[in-house]
Amino acid sequence: GSAARGVTSLGLVCAGLVKEVEEMAVKGDGVTMGDEEVTVFDADKGALPTVGLRDYVERWITYSGCSKMSLVLASVYVRRSGIQVTSGNKHRLLLACLVVAAKFHDDVFYSNTFYAAVGGSTLPEVNRLEQAILKACNWSMLVSKPDYETRLTTLMNHSAIAAVPLITPKQPQNIEKLSTVTIAPPSCVDRFFSFLGLN
């Protein structure tokens, strides 16, 4: 039915987005010299998140209830920002883009406190990330239909059909509790998953 197709489509876009960002990070790691200016998106040296980007994005989809379109928009914003994607910034850069995309497009979106909990960050950190990505994109969040369709097609082509996750978005059962927990530092996203018992 249409619901099944929606889940499959969402899974394809998720797989494509993750693959694309991972490839960008590998390329970025190869060209960075290690003495670049540290940005708000960069994790602390020696404290890179150990949670895989795919698990991270799947978790975002599951608990934020984001749309396929917001994933595509996040992909556009990653590129539009002009920020060199690396293994040290890919989680936080994508988190910022996902937050902005959800607010810009999705009919239902949550507070940054909630997004911080889902993303394994803190409210002040998510606020900084959001401001930084908006500035990097010159506050240009509109995406034309042709650009959207091109990005969507690219992400679908990036996805490996055999490895597409079956994602079922759901509303968090207790948003207030999830929003107010004390979580691990932003650079230790993996510890956060265990802390909440949601991994």
N, C-alpha and C positions, 0 to 999 in steps of 0.2 A: 504494500500500500504506500501511500504518500509519506507516512511517518517513517517507514523503513527506508525509503529513498532519501529522506532528509538526513537520517543518521548516517547512511552510506556517504552522501555528499559531504556532510560535515567531517566525517572521518577522512575522506580523501583530501579535503582542504587542509585539515590538521596535519596529515602526513606530509603533504607538499610543503606547507609552511615550515615545519620542523626541518625537513631535508634541505630546504633552501637556506635557512638561517645557519644550519650546521655547516653547509658548504661555504657560506660567506665567512664564517668564523675560521674555518681551516685556511682559507685564502688570506684572511686578515692576520692570522697568527704568523703566516709565512712572510708577510711584508713589514710587520711591526718590528722595531729594533729594541724594544724594551725600555726606551727612555722617553716615550711619549708622555705628554701631559695627562695626568690622571683625571678622569671625569667622574661625575656623579654616577655614571653607569658602571664603572669599573669596580669589581669586587676587590677586597683586600688581597694583597699579594700573599700567596701561600694559603688562602682560605677560599678557593674557588668552590662553588656549589658542586656537590657530587651527584645530585639528582640529575638524571638525564633530561634533556630539553623536551623530549617527547612526553615523558611522564609529567613534566611540569605543565606543558600545554594541555595535555589531556585532563589534568587536574583542574586547570583553569576553566576548561569547557564544562566539565562536570558540575562544578560548584558555582560558577558565575552564570551559567545558562546563556552564554553568549551565542550570537548568531554566526552563521557561515560568513555573512557579509562583514562582520566585524573582524574576523580572521583575515579576510582579504584586505581590508583597510589597514590592519596592523602591518601586513606585508608591504603595503604602499608606503606607510609612514617610516618603516625601517629604512627603506631606500631613499625616501625623500629627505630624511634627516641628514644624510651625507656622513653619518658616523661610521667609522670603520668597525665592523663587527669582529669581535675576537672571542675566544673562549672565556675571557675575563669579564666581558660585558653582555654576552648574548642573553642571559636570563633577565637581567634588569632592564636592558634595552627593550626586549620583547614585552616585559611586564608593562613598561610605560606605554608602549604602543597599543597594547591590548586594552589598558584602562581608558586611554583617550578614544580608541575606536568604539568601545562599548558605550561611552557617554555620548559620542557623536551620532551613533547610528541606532543602537538598540532601544526599543521602546521601554524595556525594563532594565534599569541599571542600579547599582548600589553605591554606598558611600565609599570613600577612600579607606575608611577604617576596615570595612569588610574586604575590599580588594587587597589591602595589606595583609589581612589574615589568610586569604586564599593564596596570595603570592609569596607568603613567607617573609614579609618585610614588616616595616613599621609605618605608622601613619605619617610621621614627618618625612620619612624616606620616600614614600609613594608620592607625597605632595611635591617633593623636590624633583623626583623623576618625571612627574607629569609636567611641571613647569619647564624642565629642561628639554623634553621632547617637543613641546609646543614651540619653544623658542628655536630649536634646531630646524623645525619644519616651517619657520617663519609664520606661525599661526595659520598655516594653510592646511585645513583639514578636509576641504571639499575634494572629492575624487570624481572625475567625469565618468560617464557610463562607458565610453571606449576604454579608458584606462582601467576601470574596474574589470571589464570583461577580459582584457589582456592579462591582468594579474591573476584572475580566476583561472583562465586557461593554463597559464604557466604553472600555477600551483597544482592543478589537477594533473598536468603532465609530469610534475616532479614526484608525485606520489607513486609509491610502489603498491599496486593493487593487492598483492599477496600479503602485504604487511599493514593493511589499513585497519586501524582500531575500530571496534564497535563501541561507540561512545553514546551514552544515554544521558543527555543533560538533565539535571534535576534541580529543584529548588532546595537550598540548604534547609535541613529540618529545624535548625535553631540558629537563625541568623544572629540574634543578639549574643548568644554564647560564643559563636565563632568570631564575632566582631570584637569581643573584648578580652580575649585570652592574651596572656603575655607570651610572646613568641621569641624564637631565637633571633640573633642578629641577622641582618639581610644577607651577609656573606655566608651564612650557614643554613641555607634553605632546606637542605636535606634533614637537618636535625628537627626542623619545624614539623615536617611530615610525621615523624615518629612521635613528637610531642603531642600532636593532636590526635594520634591514633587513626589517621585517615590515609595512611599509605598502604 
